[in-house]
Amino acid sequence: MGRYVLRRLLQLIPVFLGTTFLIYALVWAIPQDPFAGKCGQRPCDPAYIAEMSQKLNLNDPLVVQYFKYLGNLLVGDFGTTFNGVSVGEQIATSWPITLKMGIIALIIEAVIGIIAGVLTGLRKQGFLDNLVLVSTLFLISLPVFVTGFVLRLYLGPQGFDFMDTSVSSDPTFGELILPGFVLGSLSMAYVARLTRSSIVENRRADYVRTAIAKGQPQSRVVGIHLLRNSLIPVITFLGTDLGSLMGGAIVTEGVFNINGIGGLIFRGIQEKEGIMVTGIVTLLVLVYLLMSLIVDLLYAVLDPRIRYE
Amino acid sequence: MEFRTRDGVAKVLNGVSYHVSAGETLAVLGESGSGKSVTAQTIMGILDTPPGFVTNGTIKFRGEDLLTQSAEERRQVRGEGIAMIFQDALSALNPVFTIGFQIEEQLKVRRGMSKADARKRAIELLDQVKIPNAKGRVSDYPHQFSGGMRQRAMIAMSLALDPELLIADEPTTALDVTVQAQIMDLLAEIQKERDMGMILITHDLGVVADVADRISVMYAGRIVEHADVYELFRAPGHPYTESLLESLPRVDLRGQELKTIKGLPPSLTNIPPGCPFNPRCPRVFDRCVSEVPAAHNLGMGRTSRCHIAEEVVARG
């Protein structure tokens, strides 16, 4: 196990280098003047161009630029934007908000998705089963921004006035529940369906029959024997999903005006702030890599038949 | 007992009746699909409903009819009164829990034992089924056991609550021959020690001859012959049993073609009229097609559902 973890950690290095280089190249190697439109209607002052080019190493070849950037990154320096705003500080304020929302989304999709999946998997073809199948299909086919706008409008003060749907600049846990629900809605539908099919598949397994034959109470047959086996694929899915949720937050944050990294990355792209985009995407890549490592290790814990040697 | 399927109602069991006393082994013999396992699952009450429905009949255990009991009462009987072991221990044991956990679970949940006591008892049980180094192996997972050891662990688990009756559903079918013999010996030994009744479901005549006291031969969901094991091997009372015995490979008849039973067992949704064995029977005559044979009493507790049972026995 220890050797496996070490090997996996070492594997992270080339993957990290490869992806960050690609992002860096994509952002900076675009055949366009990076200073176009940066100084209002007029072309930029040559002195400013010279200073910024020096600061951003724009005169070096791409590979050298990349390694200089990487070097700064490794000591925690994300660089500054063209207006001199520290990217690191920006990320530090918006990162926790998006992470909070991502975790809320993950909890919502796990709890609702698994419960719906288990209930429908155990009683196939009932009313509840059809209800869940139709509603998950509905959620899967709706784009997130539609779900977001509709819920925001109808639950908010302009609609049924069910709750306050606005989110402050430093949002509390409660304010993020609705955005978190919207963010996780698509995955929630997948979790429900994945759990359902997994339960259906395992429900007639021999070991479940054994547990019944042992005279174990129904709650233990389902809650211990059946669930433990059925949740293996679901937990794997949930683990990798945190990365996608944080990347997918751009739309949800836009709909709810949340000051998270989604908004940051969106503005970065719009204003061609390459350094902002690379910084955030690098961070997202790291989250992704870390989560997939955790999932792989968790998999061995959940299923003892899998051993990494 | 019937299965309601899309192809119609399958009358899986029909007039099946047998009894087992403490310390006695009854073998239920039959081909695949003859209803042996379904009988066992009906007794245990672990059939899936739907498609399985018990339409009438009685299952008496300690003088009480299990079929009239509530679901909760039946659950209490499982494991405690009647325990069951299955054919393929690898799939019958839960792959994600240790052997110890699966045995201890019975003791903790059903008997309210403490964790430490349950662990101690689990090791004792594994010792009883002769698993070497039981103490070290109790925290292993099923896939870390060999086939024979897994079946031993399964037996240990079934014994956890000291059942009075053990149903062994083809316990050795998935194992190789030397291990088969060891498992059968173990079952016979444990049964003797505990004076426990045993229903042994099998299609293997060799296994039956070794351990069974009495045999019920099943065909198409009915018991066609019932006899003491020696009597049955000496002189079968039903043409089906006769054909089964003839299809056993024999060393003294080497070089001759192996006898088989022609044709296939009938589909249970479409059992032929009259005697269900008539399309394959070497002694078939017109009455077999028109009339379901009644149980003929052949003395000494023997019965056979064949019109000419007396004649068949006499010839054997």
HADDOCK unambig.tbl for C-alpha pairs under 7 A between the chains (distance, minus, plus):
assign (segid A and resid 206 and name CA) (segid B and resid 91 and name CA) 5.59 0.50 0.50
assign (segid A and resid 206 and name CA) (segid B and resid 92 and name CA) 4.66 0.50 0.50
assign (segid A and resid 207 and name CA) (segid B and resid 91 and name CA) 6.05 0.50 0.50
assign (segid A and resid 207 and name CA) (segid B and resid 92 and name CA) 4.26 0.50 0.50
assign (segid A and resid 207 and name CA) (segid B and resid 93 and name CA) 5.09 0.50 0.50
assign (segid A and resid 207 and name CA) (segid B and resid 94 and name CA) 5.02 0.50 0.50
assign (segid A and resid 210 and name CA) (segid B and resid 92 and name CA) 5.89 0.50 0.50
assign (segid A and resid 212 and name CA) (segid B and resid 46 and name CA) 6.74 0.50 0.50
assign (segid A and resid 213 and name CA) (segid B and resid 44 and name CA) 6.78 0.50 0.50
assign (segid A and resid 213 and name CA) (segid B and resid 46 and name CA) 6.43 0.50 0.50
assign (segid A and resid 213 and name CA) (segid B and resid 78 and name CA) 5.93 0.50 0.50
assign (segid A and resid 213 and name CA) (segid B and resid 79 and name CA) 6.71 0.50 0.50
assign (segid A and resid 213 and name CA) (segid B and resid 84 and name CA) 6.67 0.50 0.50
assign (segid A and resid 214 and name CA) (segid B and resid 78 and name CA) 5.75 0.50 0.50
assign (segid A and resid 214 and name CA) (segid B and resid 79 and name CA) 4.68 0.50 0.50
assign (segid A and resid 214 and name CA) (segid B and resid 83 and name CA) 6.83 0.50 0.50
assign (segid A and resid 215 and name CA) (segid B and resid 75 and name CA) 4.83 0.50 0.50
assign (segid A and resid 215 and name CA) (segid B and resid 76 and name CA) 6.16 0.50 0.50
assign (segid A and resid 215 and name CA) (segid B and resid 78 and name CA) 4.68 0.50 0.50
assign (segid A and resid 215 and name CA) (segid B and resid 79 and name CA) 5.57 0.50 0.50
assign (segid A and resid 229 and name CA) (segid B and resid 96 and name CA) 6.95 0.50 0.50
assign (segid A and resid 303 and name CA) (segid B and resid 96 and name CA) 5.76 0.50 0.50
assign (segid A and resid 304 and name CA) (segid B and resid 96 and name CA) 5.90 0.50 0.50
assign (segid A and resid 305 and name CA) (segid B and resid 143 and name CA) 6.87 0.50 0.50
